[in-house]
């Protein structure tokens, strides 16, 4: 599914096998952190992203393609992580039900998901998986209030 590959979940899926399937990309935001704040920020992120995420330096290209790539720190949950399960990738209803109830150190998971949806819409990105996940998560949240 090209939408899942574009979410950076290709490690959990079969890699594209041909050029016709197109190149994938991930759209997001990078933050520059002052050297004086780096240790505190990394400690906070390491706590928030605990549970088997890996840290990796990656090249990030400007969204509009106007400028050289920059190095960025990326946290990734991969299938070799003991806490990883592929079920939310293949079962969007399961993912939505989980997100609707889950709360982590940074707050409700649904809030994070809806902020992702808002960001993607603001930059003109379309992801059918995220759209469906948001719609189902809202449905689960409404049914829990009823």
C-alpha positions in Angstrom: 0.0 0.0 0.0 1.7 3.2 -1.2 0.1 5.2 1.7 1.7 3.1 4.3 5.1 3.3 2.5 4.7 7.0 2.4 4.3 7.0 6.2 7.7 5.5 6.5 6.3 2.1 7.5 8.0 0.3 4.6 10.2 -1.7 7.1 7.0 -3.5 8.2 5.8 -4.0 4.6 7.3 -5.4 1.5 9.6 -2.8 -0.1 8.4 -1.4 -3.5 9.6 -3.8 -6.2 9.6 -1.5 -9.2 10.0 2.1 -10.2 6.4 2.2 -11.3 5.3 2.0 -7.7 6.9 5.4 -7.2 9.2 6.9 -4.6 7.9 7.3 -1.1 8.4 10.2 1.2 7.6 11.3 4.7 6.4 14.8 5.4 7.1 16.4 8.8 8.6 19.2 10.7 12.2 19.6 11.9 13.2 21.6 15.0 16.6 23.2 15.6 17.6 22.9 19.2 20.1 25.2 20.9 23.3 23.5 22.0 22.6 24.6 25.6 19.2 22.8 25.5 20.3 19.7 23.6 20.9 17.4 26.6 17.5 18.3 28.3 15.7 17.9 25.0 17.3 14.5 24.2 16.5 13.3 27.7 12.9 14.3 27.3 12.6 12.7 23.9 14.3 9.5 25.0 11.7 9.3 27.8 8.8 10.0 25.5 10.0 7.6 22.8 11.0 4.8 25.2 10.0 1.3 24.6 12.3 0.2 21.8 12.5 3.2 19.4 15.8 3.6 17.7 17.5 7.0 17.2 19.1 7.6 13.8 20.6 10.6 12.0 18.9 11.1 8.6 19.1 13.5 5.7 16.0 15.8 5.6 15.2 17.7 2.4 13.3 21.0 2.4 9.6 20.5 1.6 9.8 23.0 -1.4 13.1 21.5 -2.6 14.8 24.9 -2.2 18.0 24.2 -0.3 20.4 21.5 0.8 19.5 18.6 3.0 20.1 18.9 6.8 20.8 16.2 9.3 18.0 15.4 11.7 17.5 13.0 14.5 14.7 10.5 13.8 13.1 8.1 16.3 11.7 5.0 14.6 9.8 2.0 15.8 10.8 -1.0 13.7 9.8 -4.7 13.5 12.9 -5.7 15.4 11.7 -3.7 18.4 10.2 -6.1 21.0 7.3 -3.8 21.5 6.5 -3.5 17.8 3.3 -5.2 16.4 2.3 -4.9 12.8 -1.4 -5.3 13.6 -2.2 -1.5 13.7 -0.7 -1.2 10.2 -2.9 -3.9 8.7 -5.9 -3.4 11.0 -6.9 0.3 11.0 -9.9 -0.3 13.2 -7.7 -1.9 15.9 -5.3 1.1 15.6 -8.2 3.6 16.0 -9.7 1.8 19.0 -6.2 1.8 20.7 -5.5 5.4 19.9 -8.9 6.6 21.1 -8.1 5.3 24.6 -4.3 5.6 24.8 -2.5 8.3 26.8 1.2 8.7 26.9 3.7 11.0 28.6 2.9 13.7 26.1 -0.8 13.4 26.4 -3.7 11.7 24.6 -2.6 9.8 21.5 -5.7 11.0 19.6 -4.6 14.6 20.1 -1.2 13.8 18.5 -3.0 12.0 15.6 -5.3 14.9 15.0 -2.4 17.4 15.1 -0.7 15.2 12.4 -3.9 15.3 10.3 -4.1 19.1 10.6 -0.4 19.5 9.6 -0.7 17.2 6.6 -3.8 19.1 5.4 -2.0 22.4 5.9 0.8 21.4 3.6 -1.4 19.8 1.0 -0.4 16.2 1.8 -2.9 13.4 1.3 -2.7 10.0 3.1 -5.7 7.8 2.9 -4.5 5.7 5.9 -4.3 8.8 8.2 -7.7 10.1 7.0 -9.4 6.7 7.7 -7.5 6.4 11.0 -8.7 9.8 12.2 -12.3 9.2 11.1 -12.4 5.9 13.0 -10.7 7.3 16.0 -13.3 10.1 16.2 -16.1 7.4 15.9 -14.6 5.4 18.8 -14.2 8.5 20.9 -17.8 9.5 20.3 -19.1 6.0 21.0 -17.3 6.0 24.3 -19.0 9.2 25.3 -22.5 7.9 24.5 
